[in-house]
Amino acid sequence: MVTLNVCAGAGDIFELKEITSLLRAVAKAVELILAIVLCCLTVLTVSTAIVLLMGKGGG
């Protein structure tokens, strides 16, 4: 994400409008996908902890 934003900044410096807008859109898409993955990871972690506690596997 940082790399995409840095490259978009470089595109701004060289006034490359098309590639800059493409890089910014890709950066937003990557951020959205990362947020979805982190949300799923959180749900999976919490549900695993609940199942372990219900099955007396947690102590």
C-alpha positions, 0 to 999 in steps of 0.5 A: 500500500505504501509502495502504491501511494509512493508510486502515485506520488511520483506519477503526480510529480511527473504529471502522469494523470492516467497512471496516477489515478490507476495507482490510487484506485489500486491502493484503495482496492488493496486497502479494502481487501485487507480490511475484509481479510482482517475482519474475517480473521477476527471472526475466525479467532473469536469463534475458535476461542468460543468453541475451545471454551465450550469444549473445555479445551481452554483450561 
